[in-house]
Amino acid sequence: MANSLATRLAAALLVACLATAARADDDVPQPSPSPSAQAPSGQNPSGQKGRAGRGGEAGAGTAANAPAAEQHRLPPDSTTKQSVALPSRTLNFSATAGSIRVFDDKGEPLADIAYTSYQLDGAEKANRPVTFLFNGGPGSASAWLQFGNVGPWRLPFDGAVSSAAPELQANADTWLDFTDLVFIDPVGTGYSRFVTTSEEARKRFFTVDGDANSVALVIRRWLEKYDRLTSPKYLVGESYGGIRGPKVVRNLQMQQGVGVRGLVLISPVLDFREYTGSSLLQYVASLPTMAAVARQTKGPVTREDLADVESYARGDFLLDLVKGQADTEATTRLADKVASLTGIDQAVSRRLAGRFDIGEFRREFDRKNGKVTGRYDASIEGFDPYPDSSYFRFNDPSGDPLMAPLTSAAVDLTTRKLNWRPDGSYHLLSESVNKAWEFGHGINPAESVTQLRQALALDPNLKLLVGHGLFDLATPYFASKIILDQLPAFAGPSRTRLAVYPGGHMFYSRDGSRQAFRKEVEALMK
């Protein structure tokens, strides 16, 4: 999840080509030193200090750089016993807030990557699933998933305002009933931080593949540290996590020696190639969502209610788009149909040739009342602070109000309840990370469909669940529908599923949608 930073993603035209290998002992050509990792306590998984681990983790390499690195080090991991009383059951579990230090292949410390884990007491590790979760951005911490959806405590998102009290509640819909949980904050987000001063090393983390490699590495090291390599493993990624997730799965398979049972993607972007710039598919992908926003003003809407719009979008609408504005009859027909589906004034639709980008729709939908829709949930409206401006100068009423209460809740839980007290700031959404992100060099924008196909082809037991909100304009559900429909037969309905719910980018903020999606995830893990 990101707020206005997501617009930069949509404009990105490049994809990272330079990958850093995940383990220093991999026999793979390296253009530059690759990261390896160990627990921040300086111990290997067995808990014995000073012994060489895997991937260039020798104690000598670490000790040589200890003085400078220790100045930036996060505090030792903190594990506490916790309990939440929920309807019909009480969950007792161990909660750990800590970090894993990442090194290059020369033993130089690069970064401390923070995580929060919850492991149910009394469960047999070999059969107990463990799920690793991360948000997107790039530059977003995992607090959105932890406190909005999955963790043992939840902050109500629906109707939140900036001044709302950041009071966490026991989450009756937590996934901890059926899987242990590990929330990962990539470097530069949450409390995760660099310990290196090398600009070259820092830049490698802020690339599409370098980011995925570092997250995969941390997952492998967490599994080693807590003796969970034999447990069933699942990954969950939200938003830009749709790019990161398949790449992490592929890296785990091929570089880390770790298999994954299932991948869950929430409001993902999977491919920037066809849904940005001058691509006509961006209009096809967003039209059903725009129609859903218009129809929800008259009552509840489900995906089934949009069957006519989906059929039109991939049929006559696309045909008329392809004919182009040189065909005035097709353009007028298209513009008038779009106006009728979206509620946008017909004259405006004709002026724009029926081609609404996201910003134009948000402003025009309720312009008569001086309001704009949310990007992350277009069913939510707020006032346009500059209604007479000739260009867009508004924020997101569906996402921005959450920043303050969610940040406060995350810091309070981590420092007070989990007793982990890093110095420095907590970054819920890092603009500096987002601005520094290198999407690549060349003509191909970022995509993860390649790795998704490869991972599904390699492991016939791997399953995919994709969840979307009907009113999400940041990552419209129909874009994922189009992509999933192109997968080969081996990745058919028995292995891949698209579930669409009322709500926006964080559809889980709605009780019914959150509970329905939880059932889908639990079924996936059985």
C-alpha positions in Angstrom: 0.0 0.0 0.0 1.2 3.5 -0.8 -0.6 6.7 -1.1 0.4 9.3 -3.8 3.6 7.4 -4.3 1.7 4.9 -6.3 1.5 7.4 -9.2 5.2 7.1 -9.6 4.9 3.3 -10.0 2.3 3.7 -12.7 4.7 6.0 -14.6 7.6 3.7 -14.3 8.9 2.5 -17.7 11.9 0.5 -16.7 12.7 -2.8 -15.0 15.7 -3.9 -13.0 18.1 -6.0 -15.0 20.9 -6.2 -12.6 20.2 -8.9 -10.0 22.3 -9.7 -6.9 22.5 -13.3 -6.0 21.0 -14.3 -2.7 23.7 -16.4 -1.3 27.4 -15.8 -1.5 28.2 -19.5 -1.9 25.9 -19.8 -5.0 28.0 -20.6 -8.0 26.5 -17.8 -10.1 28.3 -15.0 -11.9 28.1 -11.9 -9.8 28.3 -8.4 -11.2 28.7 -7.1 -7.6 28.9 -8.6 -4.1 25.7 -10.2 -3.1 24.0 -10.1 0.3 24.0 -12.9 2.8 22.5 -12.8 6.3 22.6 -13.8 9.9 20.6 -13.1 13.0 21.3 -9.8 14.6 22.6 -11.4 17.7 25.6 -12.6 15.8 24.6 -16.2 16.3 24.1 -18.9 13.7 20.8 -20.9 13.8 22.2 -23.2 16.4 22.8 -20.3 18.7 26.6 -20.8 18.8 28.6 -17.6 18.4 31.7 -17.2 16.2 31.1 -20.2 13.8 31.0 -19.6 10.1 27.6 -19.9 8.6 26.4 -20.1 5.0 26.8 -17.3 2.5 30.0 -15.6 3.7 28.9 -15.4 7.3 32.2 -16.1 8.9 32.8 -14.5 12.2 36.1 -12.9 11.1 34.4 -11.0 8.3 31.8 -9.7 10.8 34.2 -8.8 13.6 36.4 -6.7 11.3 33.6 -4.3 10.7 31.9 -4.5 14.0 32.8 -1.0 15.4 31.1 1.0 12.5 28.3 -1.4 12.1 27.4 -1.6 15.8 26.7 2.1 15.7 23.7 1.5 13.5 22.6 -1.9 14.9 19.1 -2.6 15.9 18.6 -3.9 19.5 18.6 -7.6 20.2 15.5 -9.6 19.4 12.7 -9.4 22.0 10.5 -12.5 22.5 7.5 -12.2 24.8 4.6 -14.5 25.7 1.3 -13.1 24.5 -2.4 -14.0 24.6 -5.5 -12.8 22.9 -9.1 -13.7 24.0 -11.3 -14.1 21.0 -14.8 -15.4 20.5 -14.9 -19.1 21.3 -11.1 -19.4 21.8 -8.0 -18.0 23.4 -4.7 -17.9 21.4 -1.5 -18.2 23.3 1.7 -17.4 21.3 5.2 -16.2 21.3 5.7 -12.8 19.7 9.2 -11.8 18.5 10.2 -8.3 17.3 13.7 -8.3 15.9 15.9 -8.2 12.8 18.2 -10.2 10.6 21.5 -8.7 9.5 22.4 -8.9 5.8 26.0 -9.2 4.7 27.8 -9.1 1.3 30.0 -12.0 0.3 33.0 -10.5 1.9 31.4 -10.4 5.3 30.7 -6.6 5.1 27.5 -5.7 7.0 24.9 -4.1 4.7 21.5 -3.8 6.5 19.4 -4.9 9.4 16.0 -6.1 8.1 13.3 -6.0 10.8 10.5 -8.6 11.3 7.7 -9.3 13.7 6.7 -12.9 14.1 3.9 -14.7 15.9 4.2 -18.5 16.7 1.3 -20.4 18.3 2.2 -22.2 21.5 2.0 -26.0 21.5 1.9 -26.5 17.8 4.0 -29.1 16.0 6.5 -27.2 13.9 6.9 -29.8 11.2 3.2 -29.6 10.3 2.4 -26.1 11.3 2.3 -23.6 8.3 4.3 -20.5 8.5 3.4 -17.5 6.4 5.7 -14.6 5.4 4.0 -11.3 4.6 5.1 -8.0 3.1 3.4 -4.9 1.7 4.4 -3.0 -1.4 5.2 0.6 -2.2 8.0 0.3 -2.9 8.8 1.8 0.4 5.9 0.4 2.5 6.2 -1.3 5.9 4.1 -4.4 6.6 1.9 -2.7 9.2 -1.0 -2.5 6.7 -1.3 -6.3 6.6 -0.4 -6.9 10.2 -2.8 -4.4 11.8 -5.4 -4.2 9.1 -6.0 -7.8 8.3 -3.9 -10.7 9.5 -2.2 -10.2 12.9 -3.5 -11.0 16.4 -4.4 -7.3 16.9 -6.2 -5.0 14.5 -6.6 -1.3 14.0 -10.1 -0.6 12.5 -9.4 1.1 9.1 -13.0 1.7 8.0 -13.9 5.4 8.5 -10.5 6.2 10.0 -9.4 9.9 10.4 -5.9 11.2 11.2 -6.8 12.2 14.7 -8.3 8.7 15.6 -7.0 7.0 18.7 -4.5 4.3 17.6 -6.1 1.7 19.8 -5.5 -1.9 18.7 -8.2 -4.5 19.3 -8.0 -8.3 19.5 -8.5 -9.5 15.9 -11.2 -12.2 15.8 -10.2 -12.7 12.1 -6.5 -13.3 12.7 -4.9 -16.0 10.6 -2.9 -17.2 13.6 -5.5 -19.9 14.1 -4.1 -21.8 11.1 -0.6 -20.4 10.4 2.3 -18.8 12.2 3.0 -15.3 10.9 6.2 -13.4 10.0 5.8 -9.8 8.9 8.9 -8.4 7.0 9.8 -4.8 6.5 12.3 -4.4 3.6 15.2 -2.2 4.2 14.2 1.5 4.5 10.8 0.7 5.8 9.5 0.2 9.4 12.6 0.1 11.6 14.8 -1.7 8.9 17.9 0.3 8.1 21.2 0.2 6.3 24.4 -0.3 8.3 26.7 0.3 5.3 27.6 3.7 4.1 28.4 2.4 0.6 26.0 4.1 -1.9 26.6 1.3 -4.4 25.5 -1.3 -1.9 22.5 0.7 -0.9 21.4 1.1 -4.5 21.4 -2.7 -5.1 18.6 -3.0 -2.5 16.4 -0.5 -4.3 16.1 -2.5 -7.5 13.4 -4.9 -8.5 15.5 -8.0 -8.3 17.9 -6.9 -5.5 14.8 -6.2 -3.3 13.3 -9.6 -4.0 16.6 -11.4 -3.4 17.1 -9.7 0.0 13.6 -10.6 1.1 14.1 -14.3 0.0 17.3 -14.4 1.9 15.8 -13.1 5.1 13.0 -15.7 4.8 15.5 -18.5 4.5 17.5 -17.3 7.5 14.4 -16.9 9.6 13.5 -20.5 8.8 17.0 -21.6 9.8 17.0 -19.6 13.0 13.7 -21.0 14.3 14.1 -24.5 12.9 11.2 -24.2 10.5 12.7 -25.4 7.3 10.4 -28.5 7.3 7.2 -26.5 7.9 4.7 -25.8 5.1 5.6 -22.3 3.8 3.4 -19.6 2.3 4.0 -16.0 1.1 1.6 -13.0 1.1 2.3 -9.8 -0.8 0.2 -6.7 -1.2 0.2 -4.1 -4.0 3.8 -3.9 -5.3 4.1 -7.2 -3.4 2.6 -8.5 -6.6 5.9 -7.8 -8.3 8.0 -8.8 -5.3 6.0 -12.0 -4.4 6.5 -14.2 -7.5 10.2 -13.1 -7.7 10.7 -14.1 -4.1 9.1 -17.5 -4.6 11.3 -18.1 -7.6 14.5 -17.0 -5.7 13.5 -19.3 -2.8 13.1 -22.2 -5.3 16.3 -21.7 -7.2 18.7 -19.9 -5.0 17.7 -20.5 -1.4 16.7 -24.2 -1.6 13.3 -23.5 -0.1 10.0 -24.7 -1.5 6.7 -22.7 -1.1 3.2 -24.3 -0.9 1.2 -21.2 -1.8 1.4 -17.6 -2.9 -1.3 -15.1 -1.8 -1.4 -11.7 -3.5 -3.6 -8.9 -2.2 -4.5 -6.1 -4.6 -1.4 -6.9 -6.7 0.2 -5.2 -9.7 1.7 -8.0 -11.7 2.7 -6.3 -14.9 3.4 -2.6 -15.7 4.0 -3.3 -19.4 0.4 -3.3 -20.6 -1.3 -0.9 -18.1 0.7 2.3 -18.3 1.7 4.9 -20.9 -0.3 4.8 -24.1 -1.5 1.2 -23.7 -5.1 0.7 -24.5 -5.4 -2.1 -22.0 -5.2 0.4 -19.1 -8.7 1.6 -20.1 -10.0 -2.0 -20.4 -8.6 -2.9 -17.0 -10.1 0.1 -15.2 -13.6 0.3 -16.8 -15.3 -2.4 -14.6 -14.0 -0.7 -11.4 -15.3 2.7 -12.6 -18.7 1.2 -13.3 -18.7 -0.5 -9.9 -18.0 2.9 -8.2 -21.0 4.4 -10.1 -23.3 1.5 -9.2 -22.4 1.4 -5.5 -24.0 4.8 -5.1 -27.3 3.1 -5.7 -26.8 0.0 -3.5 -24.5 -2.9 -2.7 -22.4 -4.2 -5.6 -20.8 -7.6 -6.2 -18.6 -8.8 -9.1 -21.5 -10.7 -10.5 -23.3 -7.4 -11.0 -20.5 -6.3 -13.3 -20.7 -9.2 -15.8 -22.1 -6.9 -18.5 -19.3 -4.4 -18.0 -16.6 -7.1 -18.1 -18.1 -8.5 -21.3 -18.2 -5.0 -22.9 -14.7 -4.1 -21.7 -13.0 -7.0 -23.4 -15.4 -7.0 -26.4 -16.9 -4.0 -28.1 -15.1 -1.5 -26.0 -11.7 -2.9 -26.9 -12.7 -3.1 -30.6 -13.7 0.5 -30.7 -10.6 1.6 -28.8 -8.4 -0.2 -31.4 -10.2 1.6 -34.2 -8.9 4.8 -32.7 -10.1 8.4 -32.8 -9.8 8.4 -36.6 -13.1 6.5 -36.6 -15.4 9.2 -35.2 -18.5 6.9 -35.2 -16.7 4.3 -33.0 -15.3 7.0 -30.7 -18.6 8.7 -30.1 -20.3 5.3 -29.5 -17.5 4.4 -27.1 -17.6 7.7 -25.2 -21.4 7.6 -24.8 -21.3 4.1 -23.5 -18.6 4.9 -21.0 -20.6 7.9 -19.8 -23.6 5.7 -19.2 -21.6 3.1 -17.3 -19.6 5.5 -15.1 -22.0 8.4 -14.5 -19.5 10.9 -16.0 -21.1 13.7 -17.9 -21.5 12.8 -21.5 -19.9 16.0 -22.8 -16.8 15.3 -20.7 -16.6 11.7 -21.9 -16.8 12.9 -25.5 -14.1 15.5 -24.9 -11.8 12.7 -23.5 -12.9 10.2 -26.2 -14.1 7.9 -23.5 -10.6 7.4 -22.3 -10.4 8.2 -18.6 -7.2 7.9 -16.8 -7.5 7.4 -13.0 -7.0 11.0 -12.0 -9.6 12.3 -14.4 -12.2 9.9 -13.2 -11.5 10.7 -9.6 -12.0 14.4 -10.2 -14.9 14.2 -12.6 -17.1 11.6 -10.9 -18.5 14.0 -8.3 -17.1 17.3 -9.5 -20.5 19.1 -9.1 -20.1 18.7 -5.4 -16.4 19.7 -5.3 -15.4 16.2 -4.3 -12.8 13.7 -5.5 -12.9 9.9 -5.0 -10.1 7.9 -3.4 -7.6 6.1 -5.5 -7.3 3.2 -3.2 -11.0 3.0 -2.6 -13.0 5.1 -5.1 -16.2 4.5 -3.1 -14.8 7.0 -0.5 -15.0 10.7 -1.3 -13.3 13.8 0.1 -13.2 17.5 -0.7 -11.0 18.7 -3.5 -8.8 21.4 -1.7 -8.4 23.2 -5.1 -11.6 22.6 -7.0 -10.9 25.4 -9.4 -7.3 24.4 -10.2 -6.5 23.4 -13.8 -4.5 20.4 -12.6 -4.8 17.8 -9.9 -3.8 19.0 -6.5 -5.7 16.6 -4.2 -4.7 13.8 -1.9 -6.3 10.4 -1.3 -9.3 10.5 1.1 -9.2 6.6 1.2 -5.6 6.2 2.3 -4.0 9.3 3.7 -6.1 9.5 6.9 -4.6 6.1 8.0 -1.0 7.2 8.1 -1.0 8.8 11.6 -3.0 6.3 13.6 -1.4 3.3 11.9 2.1 4.6 12.5 1.3 5.3 16.2 -0.2 1.9 16.6 2.8 0.1 15.1 5.3 2.0 17.2 3.2 1.5 20.4 2.8 -2.2 20.0 6.5 -2.8 19.1 8.0 -0.7 21.8 5.5 -1.2 24.7 3.8 -4.5 24.2 6.6 -6.4 22.5 9.4 -4.6 24.4 11.6 -3.9 21.3 12.8 -0.3 21.4 15.0 0.7 18.4 16.3 4.2 18.2 15.5 6.3 15.2 12.2 6.7 13.3 9.6 4.2 12.1 8.8 4.5 8.4 5.3 3.4 7.5 5.7 4.7 4.0 9.1 5.9 2.9 9.1 8.5 0.2 12.9 8.4 0.0 12.8 4.7 -0.8 10.2 5.2 -3.4 12.1 8.0 -5.1 15.3 6.0 -5.0 13.8 2.9 -6.5 15.4 1.7 -9.7 12.9 -0.1 -11.9 15.5 -1.0 -14.4 17.2 -0.2 -17.6 15.9 -0.9 -21.1 12.6 -1.1 -22.8 10.7 -3.5 -20.5 8.8 -2.2 -17.5 8.7 -4.3 -14.3 6.7 -7.5 -14.4 6.5 -10.7 -12.4 4.4 -12.8 -14.7 7.5 -14.5 -16.0 8.5 -15.7 -12.5 4.9 -16.6 -11.7 4.8 -18.9 -14.8 8.2 -20.4 -14.0 7.3 -21.1 -10.3 4.0 -22.7 -11.2 5.6 -24.8 -13.9 8.4 -26.0 -11.6 6.2 -27.1 -8.7 2.8 -28.6 -9.6 1.8 -28.3 -5.9 2.2 -24.6 -5.7 -1.1 -22.7 -5.5 -2.0 -19.1 -6.2 -4.8 -17.0 -4.6 -5.3 -13.4 -5.8 -7.7 -11.1 -3.9 -8.9 -7.7 -5.1 -11.4 -5.0 -4.1 -14.1 -3.9 -6.5 -13.4 -0.2 -6.0 -9.6 -0.1 -6.2 -8.4 2.2 -8.9 -4.7 1.8 -8.0 -4.6 -1.9 -9.0 -7.9 -2.7 -10.7 -9.1 -6.3 -10.3 -9.7 -6.7 -14.1 -6.0 -6.2 -14.8 -5.3 -9.4 -12.8 -8.2 -11.2 -14.4 -6.8 -10.5 -17.9 -3.3 -11.7 -16.8 -4.5 -14.9 -15.1 -6.6 -15.8 -18.1 -3.4 -16.0 -20.1 -1.7 -18.6 -17.9 -1.2 -22.0 -19.4 -3.5 -24.9 -18.7 -1.3 -26.3 -16.1 -2.1 -23.3 -13.9 -5.8 -23.6 -14.3 -8.6 -23.1 -11.8 -7.6 -26.0 -9.6 -4.3 -24.1 -8.8 -5.1 -20.4 -9.3 -8.1 -18.4 -8.1 -9.2 -14.8 -8.3 -11.5 -13.6 -5.5 -13.0 -10.1 -5.7 -14.8 -8.4 -2.8 -16.6 -5.1 -2.0 -14.0 -2.6 -0.9 -10.8 -1.0 -2.2 -7.1 -1.6 -2.2 -7.4 -2.7 1.4 -10.7 -4.5 1.0 -10.0 -6.2 4.2 -11.0 -3.0 6.0 -14.6 -4.2 5.5 -15.6 -6.9 7.9 -17.5 -9.1 5.4 -14.7 -8.9 2.8 -12.0 -9.6 5.4 -13.8 -12.6 6.8 -14.6 -14.1 3.4 -11.0 -13.7 2.2 -9.8 -15.4 5.5 -11.8 -18.4 4.6 -10.2 -18.6 1.2 -6.7 -18.4 2.7 -7.5 -21.1 5.3 -8.9 -23.4 2.6 -5.7 -22.9 0.5 -3.5 -24.0 3.5 -5.5 -27.1 4.3 
